[in-house]
Amino acid sequence: MKRKVYIGLFVIFALGVAFLFHMLLEISVIDLLARDFELFGLGLSWQDWFFIHKVAAVSLEILGFFGGIYFGKKFANYFHY
């Protein structure tokens, strides 16, 4: 029972870390694009950037979920005594 709780807590933690990483990355990219879209836009339109954002956001959520499961299983043995 404790092992499942540890894994669940690691999943919540990893999703939080993925969300914070997403937030910091998004703020910095939007700041660059808002300053000079012609220079930092890489020749992409706003619709392309929205698509990249959606793909990256879902990828980070999936990575956070499965990373939380992996590290939860890995470290549950250290915490479970």
N, C-alpha and C positions, 0 to 999 in steps of 0.2 A: 504494500500500500504506500509506504513512504517513497519507494522508488518512482511510482507514478506521479506522486506529488512533486518530487524533485524534477522529473522530466517536464511536467506541466509548468513549473516555475521557470525552468530554463527556456521553454518555448516563449513564455510571456516576456522574459528578459530579452531574448534574442529579437523578438518582434519590436520591442521598444528601441533596441539599439539600431535595428534596420530603419525604423521610423526616424530616429534622430539623424542617422546618416543621410537619409533621403531629404530631410528638411534642410540640412546644411548644404548639401549638394544643390538642391533646388534654389535656395536663396542665392548662392554664389552664381549659378548659371543665369538666373533671371536678372540679377544685377548686371552681369556682363552684357546680356542681350539688350537690356533697357538702356545701357550707356551708349552702345554703338552696335546696332543690329547688323549693319553692313559689314563691319569688321569681324564680329564674333559669331555671326549667324551661319558661317560656313556655307553660304549659298542655299540654305534651306529656308523654306517658308515657315510661318507660324504653325500651320497645320502639321508640317513635318515634325516640328519641335513638340507639339502636343502628342503626336503618336509616339515619339521617342520617350516622352514623359510617362505615358501609360504603360509602355512595355517595361521601362526601367522600374516603375513603381511596383508592378506585379512581380517582376523578377526579384526585387528586394524583399517583398513579402514572402515569396516562396523560399528564398534563401534563408530568411530569418526563421521561418517555421521549421524547415528541415535541419538547419544549423542548430536550432534549439533542441530538437529531438536528438541529434547526434551528440552534442555536448552534454545534454541531460543524461543520456545513457552512459556516456564515458565517465562523467564525474559523479554519478549517483553512487557508484561503489565507494568513492572516497568519503562521501558524506554519510552514507548509510552504515551505522555501526550498532 
